[in-house]
């Protein structure tokens, strides 16, 4: 096994792992699955243009479910992504 270099920044490490073969540095047969429940996913703000009627309908549905409409959009997207990925 090769020794993982010490990196000066996350960008340097990201660039390294983008081109390095991790099997040269990690014995994956000894890896254990863990749940990192305290990690929060990175978020990116986007701009999304929707027809006004669609936005109003989303807001009505969200109000019925007592959730913010942005959260409802994320729920819908997550459900659809899961469905599409399983196909």
N, C-alpha and C positions, 0 to 999 in steps of 0.2 A: 504494500500500500504506500502510495505517495503521501507526503505530509501536505495538508491544506495550508496555503500561504497565508500570511497575515496581510490584511487589506487596510488601506488608508481611509477608505470610504465605502459606503454601500454601493455606489455606482461602480467602483473598481471591482467589488465582489460580484455584482450582478453581471458585469462584462465577462469576468472570469468564468462564472458558471454557465454563461450562455454558450461558451465554446468548449468547456472542459467536459470530459466524460466522468461523471460522478463515481462510476464503478472503479475508477483508478484511485479514488480517495476514501470511499466508504464501502464497508462490507455490508451490503444490503441484506444478506441472509441473517444478520444479527439484529436487524432493525425491528423495533416494536411500534405498533400503532398506538398513538396517544390522542386524546381529545384536548384541544387547547381552547377551552370554553371561555376564557377571559379575553381572547383576542377579538378585536373588532375589525371587520373587513374594511379595507381601504375604500373610501367613497370618492366618487368623481361627480361633480355637478355637470349636468347636461341641459341643453335647451331643447324642448320638445314642443313642436307645433301640433295642436289638436283642434279638430273642429269644435266650435263652442258647444254644440249640442252634446258631443261626446264628453267634454269636460263637465258639463252640468249633470249628465247621467252618472258619471263617476262620483261626483260630489254627493248626489242623492244616495247612491249605493253605499258610499263610505259612511254617510250619516246614519243610515239604517244599521250598519255594522259597528257604529261608534268608533271609527278609526279615521285618522286624517286621510284625505284622498290620495296624497302622495304615497302613503303606506299601502293603500289598496292597490295602487298601480304596481308597486314593487311586488306585492303578493301575487297579483295576476301574472306579471312577467315571470316570476320565479316558478309558478305552477306550469306555465306554458313551456319554459325552458326545460324543466324536468321532463315533461311529456315528450318534447321534441328530441331530447338527447337519448331517451330510452328507445326511440324508433330505430 
